[in-house]
Structure formats: structure tokens, C-alpha cells
Amino acid sequence: MPRLQDVKATWILAWPIMIGQLAQTGTGFVDAVMAGHLSAGDLAAVSVGTSIWSVMIVTMFGLLIAISPMASQKVGAKAWHEIPSLTQQALYQGLFIALIMMLIAHSLLPIFTHIGLAPDVAEKGSRFLAVISWGFPAVAIARVLYGYSSCLNQTKPMMVISIIALVLNIPANYVLIYGEWGFPELGAVGCAWATAMCMWFSAIMWIIWIRISPIYRDTHPFRHIEGLRLQTQKQLAKLAIPIGIMFFVESSAFSLIALLLAKLGTTTVASHQIALNFSSLTFMIPLAISTALTVRVGQAVGAGDFKLARFIGETGIYLGFILAIISGCMIILFRSTIAAWYTSDPAVILLAAKLLLLSGFFQFSDATQIVVAGVLRGYKSTRMPLMIHLTAFWVIGIPLGYALTFGVGPFSPQGPAGYWLALVIALTFAAIALYVFFRRISVRALHTGISS
């Protein structure tokens, strides 16, 4: 059956990405669990520090993701000789973006003392962000090389490298958080040191892997080093900037929620972090499908087969939704158990379980919208998805969430559950709007031969 065969093709490409991304997000899970068992204050510090760091890192991912659809279309067109230069230019752009992000992170450090946090939590959160920001250049290198590798249908290196980094992160966290083996007890800041070191380990492993593996011989990005190519930089930026803004819009909405909830106390912040962290773990499943579909749709578009591109996109969207149903039901059924993994504080467990219930329903629309967005990136379509995300998060999600949380206008205060309810509504809008746009652009591509 053709559709089942296509699901298999997407899954073969996606499952190593999924495991790799789960391992990467698992670093945040380990940070939250280990810090949470030290104290609620350390968990809250990791939460507010991560709320800023995650916005910046996700925005970086968006700005660096252009290598994937561009290189995938080169593969589809069999323009192998253009891939090394494209990858080098993406690396230059990535390192420049990393430098900007480091400067922004250090300029934001004073914000922690002005958002209603307890003084010790504010100080730990500030130090957390200052330390972890040193990992930005490593993230840029690893992300670009991952995009290059995935366009060649080589996704297993990401899985292997991410798993090794996660395994290294656990003892590093243990030593630095709790002060074992003669090291000082650094608490939340120890998470930052361990994570930054593992990021650099991943970047170095990527460079070594690509240099020694024969799979990359024909498209090796380091064989001939070239200078900046302004035309290629402009092409990358034209595609990357809307995607980066779109990623920023979504991630900043979640992080702004964490900062706005700070005034409701440490228990609320810690509970929200648990729900958000576990949702981030399950989000890696549709995100992997989305990434695989960007590559597969991009290759079909590059080959000029728009009928196949649409078929791959539709099948991938169905697959993503089915997986979301499974993960959403699991969260709803086991929400209290999940909350207890992170902390032994009864008040935090109770509130986190309530938020995880809403997170379970949130899975359906969130998975659908990210999968459709990945398909559209394969078409190199970015502007309309950006407008849809802006509307969903900043016109619907944040204002409605604030009203529901704090009881503005006709709404009674719902506490942190108000924001999660608003996110369900906002993401449902995004999923429907993106799907309608995909149907339109895929039909247009069939008739005109124009992909974006």
C-alpha cells in the first residue's frame, strides 16, 4: 500500500532524529529532576533561566534550519557539488548568530531581579543564564552539521552523538549540582556548566564524525575552505529569518508565560516548569516527523515532483496526528506519576498534575501545527506560516492567557491553568490555518511548478 510505504520511508528518516532530539531535551529533563530534588528554589531558578535560554536557542534553531530545505532541494536536483559551499556559508552565519546571542544573553542578566522572584532564585537564575550562554557557538556548529547530514538522509549520527552527550550530562550534573568528588555544590548553576560542556562535546563529535565517515566524501564541507559568499548568505537569510522569527514567536510565548507566572510564587513556577519540560519531551516526536518531512518534501520539490511532495506531506500530517493522540492520552492517564518524577513536594505535584492534564489536550494541536510547518519548509514557504504563528501566539494566546490567568475582564482568575487553556486554543487555530495553507500551496505547486 503506497501510503503505508510512505509512512515507513518517513519513519526510517525520523526515528533517529526523534531519539536524538529526545536525548537533547532529556538534558533539560535531567536538569529539572536533579535541581528539583535539591530544592524548589533551584528548580525555579532553572525554570526562569531556561525560559530565556530556551527562547534564544530555539530562535537559533530556526535561523539555522535554512540549510535543511536548501540542501535537500540540492540533493533532489542532484546538484551535489553545491552542497559543501552551502554548508560552509551556513556555518559562518551560525557562528555570527551565536556571537549575537551570547551578547544578548549577558545583556539580559539584570532582568531576573525585576520580575518578582525571591532574591536567591533571581541570583541563581542569572548565573545559570550567564554560564550556559557559552554553549551558543557549539550549538551553532552542531545544528548546521546536523542539517547538512540529514539532507543526505543520514540522521543516525545525531542520535548517537545526542545519546552520548546525555549520558555524560548525568554524572556531570550529579557532581556539579550536589558538590560531589571535591567539587563545590553549585545547585542550578551546576546544571548550566554541565549542559554547556556537553554542547561543546556534541559539536566536536560532529566535526570528527563528518571528517572520518566515507558517507560524506562527495559532499565534504571542510575539504576546501572558502570565504564569505554574499549571495549565498542572502539566500540563507531570506529563508532563515522568517523561520527564526516564527520559532521565536512560539518559544517566547512559552517563556513569557514562565516570567509572568513568577509573581504567583515558587510553587507555581516549579509546577509550570514540570508541565512545560515534559511537554517539550513529547514534542520531540512530532518535531522529528516535521524535520524528516522537510527533507523528504524538499527532495521531491528539488526533483520537480510536486505530486509526490504533496503525497508525502499529507501522509506525514496523518502520522503526526496519530502519534499525538497516543502521547496525549498517556500524559492524561499518568499525569500525577509524571509530576512525581520531578519533585517530592506535594504542593508542586498537585498543581503540576493539573497542568499536565491540559498539556495532554495540548498535544493534538501542537503536534499537527509543527508537522505542517515542517512540510511547508520543504516547499521553502515561510512567510504565511510566520503570520499564522504571530496571530496564534501574540494575538490569541498571550492576551487570552493573561486574562484567564489573572482574571481580567469577564474572566475569573484560573491561575497557571489559564495560560495552558489559552495555548490549546491558540495552537488549534494555528494547526487549522497551516493545514488550509498547505492544501492551497500544494495545489498551486502542482499546477504552476512553483514551490513557494
C-alpha positions in Angstrom: 0.0 0.0 0.0 1.6 3.3 -1.1 0.6 5.3 1.9 1.9 2.8 4.4 5.2 2.6 2.4 5.5 6.3 2.5 4.9 6.3 6.3 7.7 3.8 6.6 10.0 6.0 4.5 9.3 9.0 6.7 9.7 6.9 9.9 13.1 5.5 8.8 14.4 9.0 8.5 12.5 10.4 11.5 13.2 7.8 14.3 16.9 8.6 14.7 16.0 12.3 14.8 13.4 11.6 17.4 15.7 9.7 19.7 18.4 12.3 19.2 16.1 15.2 20.0 14.6 13.3 22.9 18.2 12.9 24.2 18.9 16.6 23.7 15.7 17.5 25.5 16.5 14.9 28.1 19.3 17.1 29.2 16.7 19.7 30.3 14.7 16.8 31.9 17.8 15.7 33.9 18.5 19.3 34.9 14.9 19.8 36.2 14.8 16.5 38.0 18.1 16.9 39.7 17.6 20.5 40.6 14.1 19.8 41.8 15.3 17.2 44.2 17.8 19.6 45.7 15.2 22.3 46.3 12.1 24.0 44.8 14.2 27.2 44.7 16.8 25.6 42.5 14.1 24.1 40.2 12.5 27.6 40.0 16.0 29.1 39.1 16.4 26.5 36.3 12.9 27.3 35.1 13.4 31.1 34.8 16.9 30.7 33.4 15.7 28.2 30.9 12.8 30.4 30.0 15.2 32.9 28.5 17.8 30.4 27.3 15.3 28.3 25.5 13.8 31.2 23.6 17.3 32.1 22.3 18.3 28.5 21.5 15.0 27.8 19.7 15.3 31.0 17.7 18.9 29.9 16.8 17.5 26.6 15.6 15.0 28.5 13.3 17.7 30.8 12.0 20.0 27.8 11.2 17.3 25.5 9.8 17.5 27.0 6.3 20.4 24.6 5.5 18.0 21.7 5.6 15.4 22.6 2.9 18.0 24.3 0.7 20.4 21.4 0.8 17.6 18.9 0.4 16.5 20.6 -2.8 20.1 20.4 -4.0 20.0 16.7 -3.3 16.7 16.4 -5.2 18.2 18.3 -8.2 21.4 16.2 -7.9 23.5 19.3 -7.5 25.9 17.6 -5.2 28.8 20.0 -5.9 26.9 22.9 -4.4 26.3 21.4 -1.0 29.9 21.8 0.5 29.9 25.6 -0.2 26.3 26.0 1.1 27.2 24.2 4.4 30.3 26.3 4.9 28.3 29.5 4.4 25.7 28.2 6.9 28.4 27.6 9.5 29.7 31.2 9.0 26.2 32.5 9.5 25.7 30.2 12.5 28.8 31.4 14.4 27.9 35.0 13.8 24.4 34.4 15.2 25.9 32.6 18.2 28.0 35.6 19.0 25.0 37.9 18.8 23.0 35.5 21.1 25.9 35.5 23.7 25.9 39.3 23.8 22.1 39.4 24.2 22.1 36.8 27.0 24.6 38.8 29.0 22.7 42.0 28.5 19.5 40.3 29.9 21.1 39.2 33.2 19.6 42.1 35.2 16.1 41.1 34.3 15.9 38.4 37.0 15.9 41.0 39.8 12.8 42.8 38.4 10.3 40.0 37.8 9.2 39.3 41.4 11.5 36.4 42.1 12.9 35.6 45.5 16.4 37.1 45.7 18.2 33.8 45.9 16.2 32.4 42.9 16.9 35.6 40.9 20.7 35.3 41.6 20.8 31.6 40.7 18.7 32.2 37.5 21.1 35.0 36.4 24.2 32.9 36.9 22.5 30.0 35.1 22.0 32.0 32.0 25.5 33.6 32.1 27.2 30.2 32.2 25.0 28.3 29.7 25.3 31.1 27.1 28.9 29.9 26.5 27.4 26.9 24.7 25.9 29.0 21.8 28.8 28.6 19.4 28.8 24.8 19.9 25.0 24.7 19.3 25.5 26.6 16.0 28.2 24.2 14.8 26.2 21.1 15.7 22.9 22.3 14.3 24.3 23.3 10.9 26.2 20.0 10.6 23.1 18.1 11.6 21.1 19.9 8.9 23.8 19.0 6.3 23.8 15.4 7.4 20.0 15.0 7.4 19.7 16.3 3.9 21.8 13.3 2.8 19.3 11.0 4.7 22.0 10.5 7.4 20.2 11.0 10.7 21.7 8.3 12.9 24.8 10.5 13.8 22.5 12.9 15.6 21.0 10.0 17.6 24.4 8.6 18.6 26.0 11.9 19.5 23.0 13.1 21.5 22.7 9.9 23.5 26.4 10.0 24.4 26.0 13.7 25.4 23.0 12.9 27.6 24.9 10.0 29.3 27.8 12.4 30.0 25.4 15.1 31.3 24.0 12.9 34.1 27.3 12.4 36.1 28.4 15.9 35.3 25.1 17.2 36.7 25.4 15.0 39.8 28.9 16.2 40.5 28.3 19.9 40.0 24.8 20.2 41.4 25.4 18.3 44.6 29.1 19.0 45.1 30.5 15.5 44.9 34.1 14.4 44.4 35.5 17.6 45.9 33.6 20.0 43.7 31.5 22.8 45.3 27.7 22.4 45.5 26.6 24.7 42.7 22.9 23.8 42.5 21.1 25.2 39.5 24.3 26.8 38.2 25.9 23.3 38.1 23.2 22.3 35.5 24.4 25.2 33.3 28.1 24.2 33.5 27.3 20.5 32.7 25.0 21.4 29.8 27.4 23.8 28.2 30.3 21.3 28.4 28.1 18.6 26.8 27.1 21.0 24.0 30.8 21.5 23.1 31.3 17.8 23.2 28.5 17.3 20.7 29.9 19.9 18.3 33.4 18.3 18.4 31.9 14.9 17.8 30.0 16.2 14.8 33.2 17.5 13.2 35.1 14.3 13.8 32.2 12.1 12.5 31.9 14.0 9.2 35.7 14.1 8.7 36.1 10.3 9.1 32.9 8.9 7.7 33.1 7.8 4.0 29.4 8.7 3.5 30.2 12.4 3.4 33.1 12.0 1.0 31.4 13.5 -2.1 29.9 16.5 -0.3 32.5 17.0 2.4 32.1 20.6 3.7 35.7 21.0 5.1 37.8 19.9 2.1 38.2 23.4 0.6 37.7 26.3 2.9 36.3 29.4 1.2 35.5 32.9 2.3 32.1 34.5 2.7 29.8 34.4 -0.4 27.3 37.3 0.0 24.8 35.8 -2.5 24.6 32.5 -0.6 24.4 34.4 2.7 21.4 36.4 1.3 19.7 33.2 0.2 20.2 31.6 3.6 19.0 34.7 5.4 15.9 35.2 3.2 14.7 31.7 4.1 16.1 31.6 7.7 14.8 35.0 9.1 11.0 34.2 8.8 11.6 30.7 10.2 13.7 32.2 13.1 11.0 34.8 13.9 8.4 32.0 13.8 10.4 29.9 16.2 11.0 33.0 18.4 7.3 33.8 18.4 6.4 30.3 19.7 9.2 29.9 22.2 9.0 33.4 23.5 5.3 32.9 24.2 6.1 30.0 26.5 8.9 31.8 28.2 6.9 34.9 28.7 4.3 32.8 30.5 7.0 31.5 32.8 8.2 35.0 33.6 4.6 36.3 34.1 3.8 33.4 36.4 6.8 34.3 38.6 4.7 36.7 40.7 2.4 33.7 41.7 5.3 32.1 43.7 7.9 29.4 43.6 5.4 26.5 43.7 3.6 27.8 40.6 6.8 28.4 38.7 8.1 25.0 39.6 4.8 23.3 38.6 4.7 25.1 35.3 8.3 24.1 34.6 7.4 20.4 35.1 4.5 20.6 32.7 6.5 22.6 30.2 9.5 20.3 30.4 7.6 17.1 29.9 5.6 18.6 27.1 8.9 19.6 25.5 10.0 15.9 25.7 6.9 14.6 24.0 7.1 17.5 21.4 10.3 15.9 20.1 8.2 13.1 18.4 6.2 15.4 16.1 9.3 17.6 15.7 11.2 14.6 14.4 8.4 13.9 11.9 8.4 17.6 10.9 12.2 17.6 10.3 12.1 14.4 8.2 9.2 15.8 6.2 11.2 19.0 5.5 13.9 16.8 4.0 11.7 14.4 2.0 9.3 17.2 0.7 12.4 19.3 -0.1 14.0 16.5 -2.1 10.7 15.9 -4.0 10.4 19.6 -4.8 14.0 19.8 -5.9 13.3 16.9 -8.3 10.3 18.7 -9.6 7.8 16.0 -8.4 5.1 18.1 -6.8 2.6 15.3 -6.8 4.9 13.2 -4.6 5.7 16.3 -2.4 2.0 16.7 -1.7 1.5 13.0 -1.0 4.5 12.9 1.4 3.1 16.0 3.2 -0.4 14.6 3.6 0.8 11.2 4.8 3.2 12.8 7.3 0.5 15.0 8.8 -1.7 12.0 9.4 1.2 10.1 11.0 2.0 13.1 13.3 -1.6 13.4 14.5 -1.9 9.7 15.3 1.3 9.8 17.4 0.0 12.9 19.2 -3.2 11.1 20.2 -1.1 8.4 21.7 1.2 10.7 23.7 -1.7 13.0 24.7 -3.6 10.1 26.2 -0.5 8.8 28.0 0.0 12.2 29.7 -3.6 12.5 30.7 -3.6 9.0 32.3 -0.3 9.2 34.1 0.0 12.9 34.9 0.4 12.5 38.7 3.1 9.9 38.3 4.9 12.1 35.8 4.8 15.1 38.2 6.3 12.9 41.0 9.3 12.1 38.8 10.4 15.7 39.1 9.9 16.5 42.8 8.7 15.2 46.2 7.0 18.4 47.1 3.2 17.5 47.4 2.0 21.1 46.5 4.1 21.1 43.4 3.0 17.6 42.4 -0.7 18.5 42.8 -0.5 21.7 40.7 1.8 20.1 38.1 -0.7 17.2 37.6 -3.4 19.7 36.9 -1.3 21.5 34.3 -0.2 18.2 32.7 -3.9 17.4 32.2 -4.2 20.4 29.9 -0.8 19.6 28.4 -2.3 16.2 27.3 -5.0 18.0 25.2 -2.4 20.5 24.0 -0.5 17.7 22.3 -3.1 17.2 19.5 -3.0 20.8 18.1 0.7 21.4 18.8 1.8 18.2 17.0 -0.3 19.0 14.0 0.9 22.6 13.6 4.6 21.7 13.9 4.3 18.8 11.4 2.5 21.0 8.8 5.1 23.7 9.3 7.8 21.2 8.5 6.1 20.2 5.3 5.8 23.9 4.3 9.5 24.4 4.9 10.2 21.7 2.4 8.4 24.0 -0.1 10.5 26.8 1.2 7.3 28.6 2.2 7.9 30.7 5.4 6.1 34.0 5.3 2.5 32.8 5.7 3.4 30.3 8.5 5.1 33.2 10.3 1.9 35.4 10.1 -0.2 32.4 11.3 2.1 31.9 14.3 2.2 35.6 15.2 -1.6 35.6 15.2 -1.9 32.4 17.2 0.5 33.2 20.0 0.6 37.0 20.3 -2.9 37.9 19.2 -4.8 35.0 20.7 -2.6 33.0 23.1 -0.8 35.6 25.3 -3.7 38.1 25.7 -6.3 35.4 26.3 -3.9 33.5 28.7 -3.2 36.7 30.7 -7.0 37.3 31.0 -7.7 33.8 32.1 -4.8 33.5 34.5 -5.3 36.8 36.4 -9.0 37.3 35.9 -9.1 40.3 33.5 -12.5 41.5 32.2 -15.3 38.9 32.3 -12.9 36.0 33.2 -12.4 34.7 36.8 -8.8 34.0 37.7 -7.7 30.5 36.8 -4.1 30.7 37.9 -1.5 29.0 35.6 -4.1 26.7 34.1 -5.5 29.8 32.3 -2.4 30.1 30.2 -2.4 26.4 29.2 -6.0 26.6 28.2 -5.3 29.6 26.1 -2.4 27.8 24.4 -4.7 24.9 23.5 -7.0 27.4 21.8 -4.1 29.3 20.0 -2.4 26.1 18.7 -5.7 24.7 17.5 -6.1 27.9 15.4 -2.5 27.5 14.1 -3.0 23.9 13.2 -6.1 24.5 11.2 -4.8 27.6 9.4 -1.5 26.0 8.5 -3.2 22.9 7.1 -5.5 25.0 5.0 -2.5 26.9 3.7 -0.6 23.7 2.9 -3.6 22.4 0.8 -3.6 25.7 -1.1 0.2 25.9 -1.8 0.5 22.2 -2.7 -2.3 22.5 -5.3 -0.7 25.7 -6.7 2.7 23.9 -7.0 1.0 21.0 -8.9 -0.5 23.5 -11.4 2.3 26.0 -11.8 5.5 24.2 -10.8 6.4 26.9 -8.3 7.1 25.7 -4.8 7.0 28.9 -2.8 
